[in-house]
Amino acid sequence: MAVVEGLDRDGDGDGVLGLEDLIRLVEDVEDDDKMNDLKEAFKMYEMEGCGIITPLGLKKMLARLGESSWSLQDCKLMIAHFDLNGDGVLDFDEFRLMML
């Protein structure tokens, strides 16, 4: 066990980083890495620079990845499946849900 001074990861407040505390710490770091990866992936698909993924932007990115058989209608249907607010596009939160 490692002594924890001022670190908010000490779940039971005993000043010692136990196994459960360490597991939570590692999971938090992994979550941060996953979030950064998702943000980078979102930027690739969000081609218009307006913070959303449009059906056309999705189609273009899929074509760049070698998936040229996707029609614009296919992309609209895929987006609609994860489009929680019904605006026809994916924002980052909707993209994150789609990817997880």
N, C-alpha and C positions, 0 to 999 in steps of 0.2 A: 504494500500500500504506500502511496505517496502522500506526504503532508501537503495540505492545501491551505495557503494563506491568502485570504481575500479573493479566492476564486469562487465564482457563483455556481460551480458544478458540484459542490459538496452537498448532495441531496439531503442528508440527515443532520448536517450542521456539526459533525463531530470533529471537524478540522482534518479529516483523513479522506483521501479519495479512494473509496472502496471499488470493488469490481463493478457494481451497478453504476456508480458514478462515472467510471472510466468508459463503460459501454455507452452511456448517454453522451459523453464527450466525443467519442469516436463517431457515433451516429450523427451528431450535430455537424461535425467536420465533413462527413460524407454527404449530408444533406446540402451543405454549402457548395461542395464540388458539383453535385448533381444540378443544383440551381444555376450555377455558372454555366455548366454545359447546356442546360435548357435555354438560357438567355442567348448563348452563342448560336444555337440551332435556330431559335426564333428569328434572330437577325438575318440568317440566311434566307428564310422563307418570306420575311417581311420586306419585300423588295422595293416597295414604293416609298419606304422611309416614313410612314405615317403611324407606325406602332400597331399595325394590324396585318393579318394575312388575308388577302383577298383570293377568290377563286382563281383569278388570272395569275397572281403571284405564286400560288401553289402549283398551278399547271406549269409555269415557267421553271420553277425549281425542280419539279419532278422530271421535266424534260432534260435539265442539266445533269440530273442523276441517272439518266438513261431510261427513265420511265416515260417515254414519249407516247405511249398508247392511251394515257389518261386524257379524256375529253374535258372541256370546260364544265360540262354538265356533271361528269364524274367528280370533279373537284368541288362543285357546288354541293353535291350530295354528301361528300365527305365532311365538308365544313359544317353543313347543316346538322350532322350527327352530333357535333361537339359545340355548336353555337348556342350557348345557354340563354342569351338575351335576344336571339332571333334577328340580329342585324345583318346576317349574311356574311359576316367576316369573323375571324378569330382574333381576340386580343391575347395578351400573354397568358392570362389566367386560364382561358379556355384551351390554349395550346398546351399549357402545362398539364391540365387534366387529360388531354388527349394522349400525351406522351407517357403518362404514368400508369 
